[in-house]
Amino acid sequence: SDWDSTGEASCVVAEQKCAMAALSVVVSLSQGGEDIARASGSQHPVPAAVIPSEDHRHRRGLIAEHVACYGDVHFGRKVTRSATTTSFCSTADTDRQSESESSDMDCYASLVGQVWLRAQDSEGCRQVQAALEAASSDVAREALVAELHGHVTKAMRCPHANHVLQKCIALVRPEALQFIVDELLARSGLAVVAAKHRYACRIVQHTVRKCPTSQTAELVEALLKDAKVL
């Protein structure tokens, strides 16, 4: 099973780490007595507690041989298991990507004709933003944005829909954002009121930053007229 394949690979890696650690300890201990004697510069024997006995050395030799053999056997298994696990992970990643793309397409399809309605609640506004990001082309994305035409005044003051407008401004071409500029200028003084609103001010700021001067000149002029109020 998938769990067994992944689990066995993990166990093999853990076993090899333990084996290599044991081998390092064995090598260190087998050299300990001679190193201490040389470092001391003394003719006196090193205490028996420090120098390994012949019996200990014999056992270490057996352990070292076993570890070396054990390591060689499992290195082969590790490579095989790793390759299997890598192949499995690659397939799983591909499957997840396909499922994600399919889910995005389903989400996009379910939102067609429902963008403005969904944009006004906390869950729906996130779905609309996700659909805007997942749209396969500018045309598909702008088709969703078109459903917000005529709703800018309400959307920019809505605690949820204002995030959708911000996402539109971030992802859509400036030419496709002209409807926002037009609706901000549709009523005298609306741009100034929007600029002072805690949500709508974000729409004004992002629109002025994203769109070229030729597109926002009239909007900027309307704001500058009431600069003292702002």
PyMOL commands that set and color helices and strands:
alter all, ss='L'
color gray80, all
select helices_A, chain A and resi 2-40+54-111+115-119+122-134+138-148+152-155+161-171+174-184+190-196+200-210+213-225
alter helices_A, ss='H'
color red, helices_A
deselect
rebuild
show_as cartoon
